[in-house]
Amino acid sequence: MKISLASALGTCFGVKDAINLALEPQFKSDLTIVGQLVHNHQVNESLKTNGVSVVNGIDEIDQIKTKKVMITAHGAPEKLKKKLAEAGLVVFDASCPLVMRVHKTIQLMVEKGYFPVVIGQESHVEVKGIVGDLDEYIVINDEGDLEKLKTTGSCKFGIVSQTTQQVEKVENLVRKIRQMDCVEDVAFVNTICQPTRDRQIAVRDLADQVDLMIVIGGYNSSNTKKLVQVCDERNVEAHHIESSSQLEQKWFINKNHVGITAGTSTPEYVINEVHANILNIAQEMGCLEKFDVH
């Protein structure tokens, strides 16, 4: 049996920068993050250990007891940042630059007369940030949402994507939109971020080789869920876990090749712990000598 790590996995530069910023000594016990800095349980617990406080959103602004606040890596609308500043708070922005690129792109489309469309999950914090400064917009998550376009009174649409969407899904939805009778002009910028693309490509390549995939990442992590989807589409057994303690020996029975991948919010040490625990399970099963680790 072999164990293979995906060629691209784990934390991206945006997540690393946000975590490093939040853990700077200047913030210890004097920082409140507006939402989850990143969608990873271990990271958020480490921040709490460092004295960082968290509120769910602007509705809890009266619960903020620190002078300093931080916008998460998922970004936020300018009006939220303004409201925090008007409340007398010092605002630090840990937004990922690739997320802010989406904000700027959709604003430019609006200025050019396009009706703004975002492909993504309407309830996701990143999408809320993207549309938060727009007067009107539509969020599309699947083909069932395409009918919304007919209600806008527009035939000219500017389309961007949540950064963590699945590439094939976005391309398919854009193709469907272009084919609609009510659509005359489409400006599309594929704003799926490169780290997300790299991890999807890597897991797709690895899924064609393995008969079991372990996917590591927060249960509320959009990009991690997309990695699981890739495995499902290829009919490869996949188990989504947040930590090594969730591994089960029965998953590895009669498996020839095990793959490991992780979402962009998953720290390297968590991946290493999972890797080590799989080796321990193999030893307990008496097949460690058969493992070819890559």
C-alpha positions as CSV (number, residue, x, y, z in Angstrom):
1,M,0.0,0.0,0.0
2,K,1.2,3.5,-0.8
3,I,0.5,6.8,0.9
4,S,0.7,9.9,-1.4
5,L,0.4,13.6,-0.5
6,A,-1.3,15.8,-3.1
7,S,1.3,17.9,-5.0
8,A,-0.5,21.1,-3.7
9,L,-2.2,21.1,-0.4
10,G,-2.6,23.1,2.9
11,T,-2.4,26.7,3.8
12,C,-2.2,29.4,1.1
13,F,-0.3,32.6,1.4
14,G,-3.4,34.6,2.2
15,V,-4.2,32.4,5.2
16,K,-0.6,32.4,6.4
17,D,-0.4,36.2,6.2
18,A,-3.7,36.6,8.1
19,I,-2.6,34.1,10.9
20,N,0.8,35.7,11.2
21,L,-0.8,39.2,11.5
22,A,-3.3,38.1,14.2
23,L,-0.5,36.5,16.2
24,E,1.8,39.5,16.3
25,P,2.8,40.4,19.9
26,Q,1.2,43.9,19.6
27,F,-2.3,42.3,19.5
28,K,-2.0,39.9,22.5
29,S,-5.2,40.3,24.5
30,D,-6.1,43.5,22.7
31,L,-7.7,42.2,19.5
32,T,-11.2,41.2,18.4
33,I,-11.7,39.4,15.1
34,V,-15.0,40.1,13.3
35,G,-15.9,36.5,12.3
36,Q,-13.6,33.5,12.0
37,L,-10.2,34.6,10.7
38,V,-10.0,31.4,8.7
39,H,-12.2,28.4,8.5
40,N,-10.1,26.0,10.6
41,H,-10.8,24.9,14.1
42,Q,-7.2,24.5,15.2
43,V,-6.2,27.9,14.0
44,N,-9.1,29.6,15.7
45,E,-8.4,27.8,19.0
46,S,-4.7,28.9,18.8
47,L,-5.9,32.5,18.4
48,K,-8.1,32.2,21.5
49,T,-5.1,30.8,23.4
50,N,-3.2,33.9,22.4
51,G,-5.9,36.1,23.9
52,V,-7.7,37.0,20.7
53,S,-11.4,37.6,21.0
54,V,-14.0,36.8,18.3
55,V,-17.5,38.3,17.5
56,N,-19.7,36.8,14.8
57,G,-20.3,40.1,13.0
58,I,-21.1,43.8,13.0
59,D,-24.4,43.0,14.9
60,E,-22.2,42.2,17.9
61,I,-20.2,45.4,17.8
62,D,-21.4,46.3,21.3
63,Q,-19.6,43.2,22.6
64,I,-16.2,44.3,21.4
65,K,-14.1,45.1,24.4
66,T,-10.8,45.7,22.7
67,K,-9.6,48.8,20.9
68,K,-8.3,46.9,18.0
69,V,-10.4,44.8,15.5
70,M,-9.4,42.7,12.5
71,I,-11.2,41.9,9.3
72,T,-10.9,38.2,8.4
73,A,-9.1,36.7,5.4
74,H,-12.5,36.3,3.7
75,G,-12.8,40.1,3.3
76,A,-15.6,42.5,4.2
77,P,-17.5,45.4,2.5
78,E,-16.1,48.9,2.9
79,K,-19.2,50.0,4.8
80,L,-18.5,47.5,7.5
81,K,-14.9,48.8,7.9
82,K,-16.3,52.3,8.0
83,K,-18.8,51.4,10.7
84,L,-16.1,49.9,12.9
85,A,-13.9,52.9,12.5
86,E,-16.8,55.2,13.3
87,A,-17.3,53.3,16.5
88,G,-13.8,54.4,17.6
89,L,-12.1,51.1,16.8
90,V,-8.7,50.7,15.1
91,V,-9.3,48.5,12.1
92,F,-6.7,46.0,10.8
93,D,-7.4,44.3,7.6
94,A,-6.3,40.7,7.1
95,S,-8.3,40.3,3.8
96,C,-6.7,38.0,1.3
97,P,-5.5,40.1,-1.7
98,L,-7.1,37.7,-4.1
99,V,-10.5,38.2,-2.4
100,M,-10.1,42.0,-2.6
101,R,-9.4,41.5,-6.3
102,V,-12.9,40.1,-6.7
103,H,-14.3,43.2,-4.9
104,K,-12.5,45.5,-7.3
105,T,-13.4,43.5,-10.4
106,I,-17.2,43.5,-9.7
107,Q,-17.1,47.2,-8.9
108,L,-15.4,47.9,-12.2
109,M,-18.0,45.9,-14.0
110,V,-20.8,47.9,-12.4
111,E,-19.1,51.1,-13.4
112,K,-19.1,49.8,-17.0
113,G,-22.9,49.2,-16.9
114,Y,-23.0,45.5,-16.2
115,F,-25.4,44.0,-13.8
116,P,-23.3,42.2,-11.1
117,V,-23.5,38.5,-10.7
118,V,-21.5,36.4,-8.2
119,I,-21.2,32.6,-8.6
120,G,-20.9,31.2,-5.1
121,Q,-22.7,30.5,-1.8
122,E,-24.9,33.5,-0.8
123,S,-24.6,32.7,2.9
124,H,-20.7,32.5,2.8
125,V,-18.9,35.4,4.5
126,E,-16.7,36.0,1.4
127,V,-19.7,36.4,-0.8
128,K,-21.4,38.7,1.7
129,G,-18.3,40.8,1.6
130,I,-18.2,40.9,-2.2
131,V,-21.8,42.1,-2.6
132,G,-21.9,44.2,0.6
133,D,-21.2,47.5,-1.1
134,L,-23.4,46.8,-4.2
135,D,-26.8,48.4,-4.6
136,E,-28.1,45.5,-6.6
137,Y,-26.8,42.0,-7.4
138,I,-27.6,38.4,-7.9
139,V,-25.8,35.4,-6.4
140,I,-25.9,32.1,-8.4
141,N,-24.9,28.8,-6.8
142,D,-26.4,26.3,-9.3
143,E,-28.4,26.0,-12.5
144,G,-31.7,26.4,-10.5
145,D,-30.7,30.0,-9.7
146,L,-30.3,31.1,-13.4
147,E,-33.9,32.2,-13.6
148,K,-33.0,35.1,-11.3
149,L,-31.3,36.8,-14.3
150,K,-34.7,37.3,-15.9
151,T,-35.9,39.4,-12.9
152,T,-33.2,42.0,-13.2
153,G,-34.5,43.8,-16.3
154,S,-31.0,43.7,-17.7
155,C,-29.4,41.9,-20.6
156,K,-25.9,42.8,-19.8
157,F,-24.2,40.9,-17.0
158,G,-20.8,41.1,-15.3
159,I,-19.8,37.8,-13.6
160,V,-17.2,37.0,-11.0
161,S,-16.8,33.9,-8.7
162,Q,-16.2,33.3,-5.1
163,T,-12.5,32.4,-4.9
164,T,-13.1,28.9,-3.6
165,Q,-15.6,27.6,-6.1
166,Q,-15.0,24.5,-8.2
167,V,-13.6,25.4,-11.6
168,E,-15.8,23.2,-13.7
169,K,-19.0,24.3,-11.9
170,V,-18.2,28.0,-12.6
171,E,-17.3,27.4,-16.3
172,N,-20.5,25.4,-16.8
173,L,-22.7,28.1,-15.2
174,V,-21.1,30.9,-17.3
175,R,-21.7,28.8,-20.4
176,K,-25.4,28.3,-19.5
177,I,-25.8,32.1,-18.8
178,R,-24.3,33.0,-22.2
179,Q,-26.9,30.7,-23.9
180,M,-29.9,32.3,-22.2
181,D,-32.3,34.3,-24.5
182,C,-32.4,37.2,-22.0
183,V,-28.6,37.6,-22.2
184,E,-27.0,39.8,-24.8
185,D,-23.6,40.7,-23.3
186,V,-21.5,38.9,-20.7
187,A,-18.3,40.1,-19.1
188,F,-16.7,37.2,-17.1
189,V,-13.6,37.2,-15.0
190,N,-12.7,33.9,-13.5
191,T,-11.8,35.0,-9.9
192,I,-11.3,31.5,-8.5
193,C,-7.9,32.0,-6.8
194,Q,-4.8,30.2,-8.0
195,P,-4.2,28.3,-4.7
196,T,-7.7,26.9,-4.9
197,R,-7.2,25.9,-8.6
198,D,-3.8,24.3,-7.7
199,R,-5.3,22.1,-5.0
200,Q,-8.3,21.1,-7.2
201,I,-5.9,20.1,-10.0
202,A,-3.7,18.2,-7.6
203,V,-6.5,16.3,-5.9
204,R,-8.0,15.5,-9.3
205,D,-4.7,14.0,-10.5
206,L,-4.2,12.1,-7.3
207,A,-7.8,10.8,-7.2
208,D,-7.2,9.0,-10.5
209,Q,-4.4,7.0,-8.7
210,V,-5.9,6.1,-5.3
211,D,-8.7,4.1,-3.8
212,L,-9.0,6.2,-0.7
213,M,-8.6,9.9,-0.1
214,I,-8.2,11.7,3.3
215,V,-9.3,15.3,3.0
216,I,-8.2,17.6,5.9
217,G,-9.9,20.9,6.6
218,G,-12.6,22.7,8.5
219,Y,-16.1,21.4,8.1
220,N,-17.2,25.0,7.2
221,S,-14.3,25.4,4.7
222,S,-15.7,26.0,1.2
223,N,-12.5,25.1,-0.6
224,T,-12.1,21.9,1.4
225,K,-15.6,20.8,0.6
226,K,-14.8,21.3,-3.1
227,L,-11.9,18.9,-2.8
228,V,-14.3,16.3,-1.4
229,Q,-16.6,17.0,-4.4
230,V,-13.8,16.2,-6.8
231,C,-13.3,12.8,-5.2
232,D,-17.0,12.1,-5.3
233,E,-17.2,13.0,-9.0
234,R,-14.4,10.4,-9.6
235,N,-16.1,7.8,-7.4
236,V,-13.2,7.7,-5.1
237,E,-13.9,7.0,-1.4
238,A,-13.1,10.2,0.5
239,H,-13.3,11.1,4.2
240,H,-13.3,14.7,5.3
241,I,-11.7,15.2,8.7
242,E,-10.5,18.1,10.8
243,S,-7.9,16.3,12.9
244,S,-5.9,13.1,13.0
245,S,-8.0,11.8,16.0
246,Q,-10.9,11.3,13.5
247,L,-9.1,8.7,11.4
248,E,-10.7,5.2,11.6
249,Q,-8.8,2.0,11.0
250,K,-11.7,0.4,9.1
251,W,-11.2,2.9,6.3
252,F,-7.9,1.4,5.4
253,I,-8.8,-2.2,5.2
254,N,-8.0,-3.7,1.7
255,K,-6.8,-0.3,0.4
256,N,-3.9,-0.2,-2.0
257,H,-3.2,3.5,-2.3
258,V,-4.2,6.2,0.1
259,G,-4.1,9.9,-0.9
260,I,-3.9,12.9,1.4
261,T,-5.0,16.4,0.6
262,A,-6.0,19.5,2.6
263,G,-7.8,22.8,2.2
264,T,-6.2,26.2,2.1
265,S,-6.8,26.9,5.7
266,T,-5.2,23.7,7.0
267,P,-1.9,24.2,8.8
268,E,1.1,22.0,7.9
269,Y,1.4,20.5,11.4
270,V,-2.2,19.2,11.1
271,I,-1.4,17.5,7.8
272,N,1.8,16.0,9.4
273,E,-0.2,14.7,12.3
274,V,-2.7,13.0,10.0
275,H,0.1,11.5,7.9
276,A,1.8,10.1,11.1
277,N,-1.4,8.7,12.4
278,I,-2.1,6.9,9.2
279,L,1.4,5.3,9.5
280,N,0.5,4.2,13.1
281,I,-2.7,2.7,11.9
282,A,-0.8,0.8,9.2
283,Q,1.6,-0.5,11.8
284,E,-1.3,-1.7,14.0
285,M,-2.8,-3.4,11.0
286,G,0.5,-5.2,10.4
287,C,1.0,-3.8,6.9
288,L,3.5,-1.0,7.6
289,E,6.2,-2.7,5.6
290,K,3.9,-2.6,2.6
291,F,3.5,1.2,2.8
292,D,5.3,3.1,0.2
293,V,5.3,6.7,1.4
294,H,5.5,9.6,-1.0
